[in-house]
Amino acid sequence: MSTTPLALDEFDHRLLELLQRDADATLSALGDEVGLSASAVQRRIKRYRESGLMRQVAVLNPAMLGNITLATVLVALERESARHHAAFYARMRSSTEVQQCYVLAGEWDYLVILATTGLPHTREVAERLFGNDETLKRYETRMVFEPIKLGLHLPTRPPVKRKK
């Protein structure tokens, strides 16, 4: 699977936008919407999957589970080296509770989003992931009271500038 960006045409941009809104839409409905045949849509979707651009996953609604606790963790490293960063990356990638992890510029080195099954679980995960690491200067955990927007939508191109 390549990490080289896939060349996208106008049909691709429109099709990817629709798929991100409703991955259950039929090939015919998608084709009607973008102006392609169902078989052409199917070939494009196959290309997206084979290239690694698109994966198929189940996205659960956390509100319907009732026991999901979200937390953000800001992390600052004490000692920085390629080895320390690689170890941190590996730890974040291997933890099922880590939903997202970002490298930051500024005072903090990382932002980590955790999804757990309650406050005790959050404390256990934070201690496991951050508490025993001598390369960390400090970390701060912030509990999320209420998600305002959860999403996975990614733009495939810059916005179109409107003429005045």
Buried (B, 14 or more C-beta within 10 A) or exposed (E): EEEEEBEBEEBBBBBBBBBBEEEEBEBEBBBBBBEBEBEBBBEBBEEBEEBEBBEEEEEEEBEEEEEBBBBBBBBBBEEEEEEBBEEBEEBBEEBEBBBEBEEEEEEBBBBBBBBBEEEEBBBBBBEEBBEEBEBBEEBEBEEBEEEEEEEEEEEBEEEEEEEE
